[in-house]
């Protein structure tokens, strides 16, 4: 059995919040973790820092095919080095690319998959990338979609929203827990407690409560640093809910809703997202 615990999701599905919870839980600090601290505790699988040691030349010169071929070796080495388990974030769909799996079975202990209504993802994803909503909707329906390399990251095979969701929640066999972002927003302590129990992490209910509180404050602090406004009249959780609602499906037109529903009908039905 492997040691990697995957925290997987399609982009803008709520895994950032979940990763902040895990980081705060592991850190056990009285103050909220920063994004940099989160990156140390729950690193991204496609981080250039992880892959660069496996190549003698700069990653910018390494092809996607070479990265795909090397990925299983990288996962096995990471699992080998881990003391107990290693959290890794990913937006990769769980499939093959250039003939190689994006998730290496023998290195995997379990997985947490965060799913979110695509009607809410579309406007949030568009805003995060500064892209028109219609363009974002089209990209969300693009099978086999790739996110290219950057100086800090290797590429990712995100696929379409439906492809990503189905690959993890239907195609994957083994220890996987799927959590809806909407349920996290409704009762974060309950959902985080389920995850802790699923992962058999030895912590107290009080530690879960503190990590939940700190994870929300971590998000709000990062939002304020980026220039966002956080109301002082609302609780942290209420502020988070309000921010999510402002960037949700209320921004979509009837036609945009119909386009998303048509493209993702089956998976939306599975998770009670049907309009």
C-alpha positions as CSV (number, residue, x, y, z in Angstrom):
1,X,0.0,0.0,0.0
2,X,1.3,3.5,-0.9
3,X,1.6,6.6,1.2
4,X,0.2,9.3,-1.0
5,X,-3.2,10.8,-0.1
6,X,-4.6,12.7,-3.0
7,X,-6.6,15.9,-2.6
8,X,-8.1,16.0,-6.0
9,X,-10.6,18.3,-7.7
10,X,-11.5,20.2,-10.9
11,X,-10.2,23.8,-10.6
12,X,-12.2,26.2,-8.5
13,X,-14.1,23.4,-6.7
14,X,-13.1,24.1,-3.2
15,X,-9.9,22.1,-2.7
16,X,-8.0,25.3,-1.7
17,X,-10.2,25.5,1.4
18,X,-9.8,21.8,2.1
19,X,-6.1,22.0,1.7
20,X,-6.0,24.9,4.1
21,X,-7.9,22.8,6.6
22,X,-5.4,19.9,6.3
23,X,-2.5,22.3,6.6
24,X,-3.9,23.9,9.7
25,X,-4.8,20.5,11.2
26,X,-1.2,19.2,10.6
27,X,0.4,22.4,11.8
28,X,-1.7,22.5,14.9
29,X,-0.9,26.2,15.4
30,X,-3.2,28.7,17.1
31,X,-2.9,31.1,14.2
32,X,-4.1,30.4,10.6
33,X,-1.6,29.0,8.1
34,X,-0.5,31.1,5.1
35,X,-0.5,29.8,1.6
36,X,3.2,29.3,1.7
37,X,2.8,27.1,4.8
38,X,0.0,25.2,3.1
39,X,2.3,24.5,0.1
40,X,4.9,22.9,2.4
41,X,2.3,20.7,4.1
42,X,0.0,19.9,1.2
43,X,2.2,20.5,-1.9
44,X,0.9,20.5,-5.5
45,X,1.7,17.3,-7.4
46,X,2.8,19.3,-10.4
47,X,5.2,21.6,-8.6
48,X,8.4,22.2,-10.5
49,X,10.3,21.7,-7.2
50,X,9.1,18.1,-7.1
51,X,9.9,17.3,-10.7
52,X,13.1,19.2,-11.4
53,X,15.4,16.9,-9.4
54,X,14.4,14.0,-11.7
55,X,15.8,15.8,-14.8
56,X,19.3,17.0,-15.6
57,X,18.0,19.9,-17.7
58,X,15.5,22.7,-16.9
59,X,11.9,21.7,-16.9
60,X,11.1,24.2,-19.6
61,X,13.1,22.0,-21.9
62,X,11.3,18.8,-20.9
63,X,8.4,17.7,-23.0
64,X,5.0,16.6,-21.8
65,X,5.7,13.1,-23.0
66,X,8.9,12.9,-20.9
67,X,7.0,14.3,-17.8
68,X,4.2,11.7,-18.3
69,X,6.8,8.9,-18.5
70,X,8.6,10.1,-15.4
71,X,5.4,10.7,-13.3
72,X,5.1,7.1,-11.9
73,X,8.8,7.2,-10.8
74,X,8.2,10.5,-9.1
75,X,5.2,9.2,-7.3
76,X,7.0,6.1,-6.1
77,X,10.0,8.1,-4.9
78,X,7.8,10.5,-3.0
79,X,5.9,7.6,-1.4
80,X,9.2,6.0,-0.5
81,X,10.5,9.1,1.3
82,X,7.2,9.7,3.3
83,X,7.3,8.8,6.9
84,X,3.6,8.0,7.3
85,X,1.6,9.6,4.5
86,X,2.0,12.5,2.1
87,X,-0.8,14.9,1.0
88,X,-0.6,15.9,-2.6
89,X,-3.0,18.3,-4.4
90,X,-3.9,17.7,-8.0
91,X,-6.3,18.9,-10.7
92,X,-5.4,16.0,-12.9
93,X,-8.1,13.7,-14.0
94,X,-7.4,10.1,-13.0
95,X,-6.6,8.7,-16.5
96,X,-3.7,7.9,-18.8
97,X,-1.6,10.4,-20.7
98,X,0.9,9.3,-23.2
99,X,0.2,5.8,-21.9
100,X,1.0,6.5,-18.3
101,X,-1.4,6.9,-15.4
102,X,-1.6,10.4,-13.7
103,X,-2.3,8.6,-10.4
104,X,0.1,5.8,-9.6
105,X,-1.8,3.0,-7.8
106,X,1.0,1.4,-5.9
107,X,2.0,4.7,-4.4
108,X,-1.5,5.7,-3.4
109,X,-3.0,5.2,0.1
110,X,-6.3,7.0,-0.5
111,X,-7.9,10.0,-2.1
112,X,-10.2,12.9,-1.2
113,X,-12.2,14.3,-4.1
114,X,-13.9,17.7,-3.9
115,X,-16.8,18.1,-6.3
116,X,-18.7,21.4,-6.9
117,X,-21.7,22.4,-9.0
118,X,-20.4,23.4,-12.5
119,X,-23.0,26.2,-12.5
120,X,-21.0,27.8,-9.7
121,X,-17.6,26.8,-11.0
122,X,-18.1,28.6,-14.3
123,X,-18.4,32.2,-13.0
124,X,-15.8,31.6,-10.2
125,X,-13.3,30.1,-12.7
126,X,-13.9,32.9,-15.2
127,X,-13.3,35.6,-12.5
128,X,-10.2,33.8,-11.2
129,X,-8.6,33.7,-14.7
130,X,-10.0,37.0,-16.0
131,X,-11.8,35.2,-18.8
132,X,-15.2,35.6,-20.3
133,X,-17.8,33.2,-18.8
134,X,-18.8,31.8,-22.2
135,X,-15.1,31.0,-22.9
136,X,-14.8,29.3,-19.5
137,X,-17.9,27.3,-20.1
138,X,-16.5,26.0,-23.4
139,X,-13.2,25.1,-21.7
140,X,-15.1,23.2,-19.0
141,X,-16.6,21.0,-21.7
142,X,-13.3,20.3,-23.5
143,X,-12.4,16.6,-23.2
144,X,-8.7,16.0,-22.5
145,X,-8.0,19.6,-21.8
146,X,-4.4,20.4,-20.7
147,X,-3.1,23.1,-18.5
148,X,0.3,24.0,-19.8
149,X,3.6,24.4,-18.0
150,X,4.7,27.5,-16.1
151,X,8.0,28.4,-14.4
152,X,6.6,27.0,-11.1
153,X,4.5,24.1,-12.4
154,X,4.5,21.2,-14.8
155,X,1.4,20.6,-17.0
156,X,-1.9,19.0,-15.8
157,X,-4.5,16.9,-17.6
158,X,-7.7,18.4,-16.2
159,X,-10.0,17.2,-18.9
160,X,-13.6,18.5,-18.9
161,X,-15.5,19.0,-15.7
162,X,-17.5,15.8,-16.3
163,X,-14.4,13.8,-17.3
164,X,-12.5,14.9,-14.2
165,X,-15.4,14.1,-11.9
166,X,-16.2,10.7,-13.4
167,X,-12.5,9.7,-13.6
168,X,-12.2,10.0,-9.8
169,X,-15.6,9.1,-8.5
170,X,-16.5,6.3,-11.0
171,X,-13.4,4.9,-12.6
172,X,-11.1,4.9,-9.5
173,X,-11.3,1.8,-7.3
174,X,-10.1,1.8,-3.8
175,X,-10.2,4.1,-0.8
176,X,-11.7,7.4,-2.0
177,X,-14.0,9.8,-0.2
178,X,-16.0,12.3,-2.3
179,X,-17.2,15.5,-0.6
180,X,-19.4,18.1,-2.1
181,X,-18.2,21.7,-1.8
182,X,-21.8,22.7,-1.0
183,X,-21.9,20.4,2.0
184,X,-18.6,21.8,3.2
185,X,-20.1,25.3,3.0
186,X,-23.2,24.2,4.9
187,X,-21.4,22.4,7.7
188,X,-17.6,22.4,7.4
189,X,-16.9,20.8,10.7
190,X,-19.0,17.8,9.8
191,X,-17.4,17.3,6.4
192,X,-13.9,17.8,7.7
193,X,-14.6,15.4,10.6
194,X,-15.7,12.8,8.0
195,X,-12.5,13.2,6.2
196,X,-10.4,12.9,9.3
197,X,-12.2,9.7,10.2
198,X,-11.8,8.4,6.7
199,X,-8.1,9.0,6.8
200,X,-7.8,7.6,10.4
201,X,-5.9,10.8,11.6
202,X,-5.5,10.7,15.3
203,X,-6.8,14.1,16.4
204,X,-9.4,15.4,18.9
205,X,-12.7,17.0,18.0
206,X,-11.3,20.2,19.4
207,X,-8.4,20.1,17.0
208,X,-10.8,19.7,14.1
209,X,-12.8,22.7,15.3
210,X,-9.7,24.8,15.6
211,X,-8.4,23.8,12.2
212,X,-11.8,24.5,10.6
213,X,-11.8,28.0,12.1
214,X,-8.3,28.7,11.1
215,X,-8.9,27.4,7.5
216,X,-11.7,29.9,7.1
217,X,-9.6,32.7,8.4
218,X,-6.7,31.6,6.2
219,X,-8.9,32.1,3.1
220,X,-10.3,35.4,4.3
221,X,-6.8,36.7,5.1
222,X,-5.5,35.8,1.6
223,X,-8.6,37.4,0.1
224,X,-7.9,40.7,2.0
225,X,-4.3,40.7,0.9
226,X,-5.5,40.5,-2.7
227,X,-7.6,43.6,-2.2
228,X,-10.9,42.0,-1.3
229,X,-13.3,43.4,1.3
230,X,-14.4,41.2,4.2
231,X,-17.4,42.4,6.2
232,X,-16.8,43.0,9.9
233,X,-20.5,42.5,10.6
234,X,-20.5,38.8,9.6
235,X,-18.9,35.8,11.1
236,X,-15.9,34.4,9.1
237,X,-18.1,31.5,7.8
238,X,-20.9,33.9,6.8
239,X,-18.3,36.1,5.0
240,X,-17.1,33.0,3.1
241,X,-20.6,32.0,2.2
242,X,-21.4,35.5,1.0
243,X,-18.3,35.6,-1.1
244,X,-19.2,32.3,-2.7
245,X,-22.7,33.4,-3.4
246,X,-21.6,36.6,-5.1
247,X,-19.4,34.6,-7.5
248,X,-22.0,31.9,-8.1
249,X,-24.5,30.9,-10.7
250,X,-26.6,34.0,-10.2
251,X,-24.2,35.6,-12.7
252,X,-25.2,33.1,-15.4
253,X,-27.8,33.7,-18.1
254,X,-30.5,31.2,-18.9
255,X,-28.6,30.2,-22.1
256,X,-25.4,29.7,-20.2
257,X,-27.1,27.5,-17.6
258,X,-28.6,25.4,-20.4
259,X,-25.3,25.0,-22.1
260,X,-23.6,23.8,-18.9
261,X,-26.4,21.5,-18.1
262,X,-26.4,20.0,-21.6
263,X,-22.7,19.3,-21.5
264,X,-22.6,17.8,-18.0
265,X,-26.0,16.3,-17.5
266,X,-25.0,12.8,-16.3
267,X,-22.5,13.9,-13.6
268,X,-24.8,16.7,-12.5
269,X,-27.6,14.2,-11.9
270,X,-25.2,12.0,-9.9
271,X,-24.4,14.8,-7.4
272,X,-27.9,16.4,-7.2
273,X,-26.8,19.4,-9.3
274,X,-29.5,19.1,-11.9
275,X,-31.3,22.4,-12.4
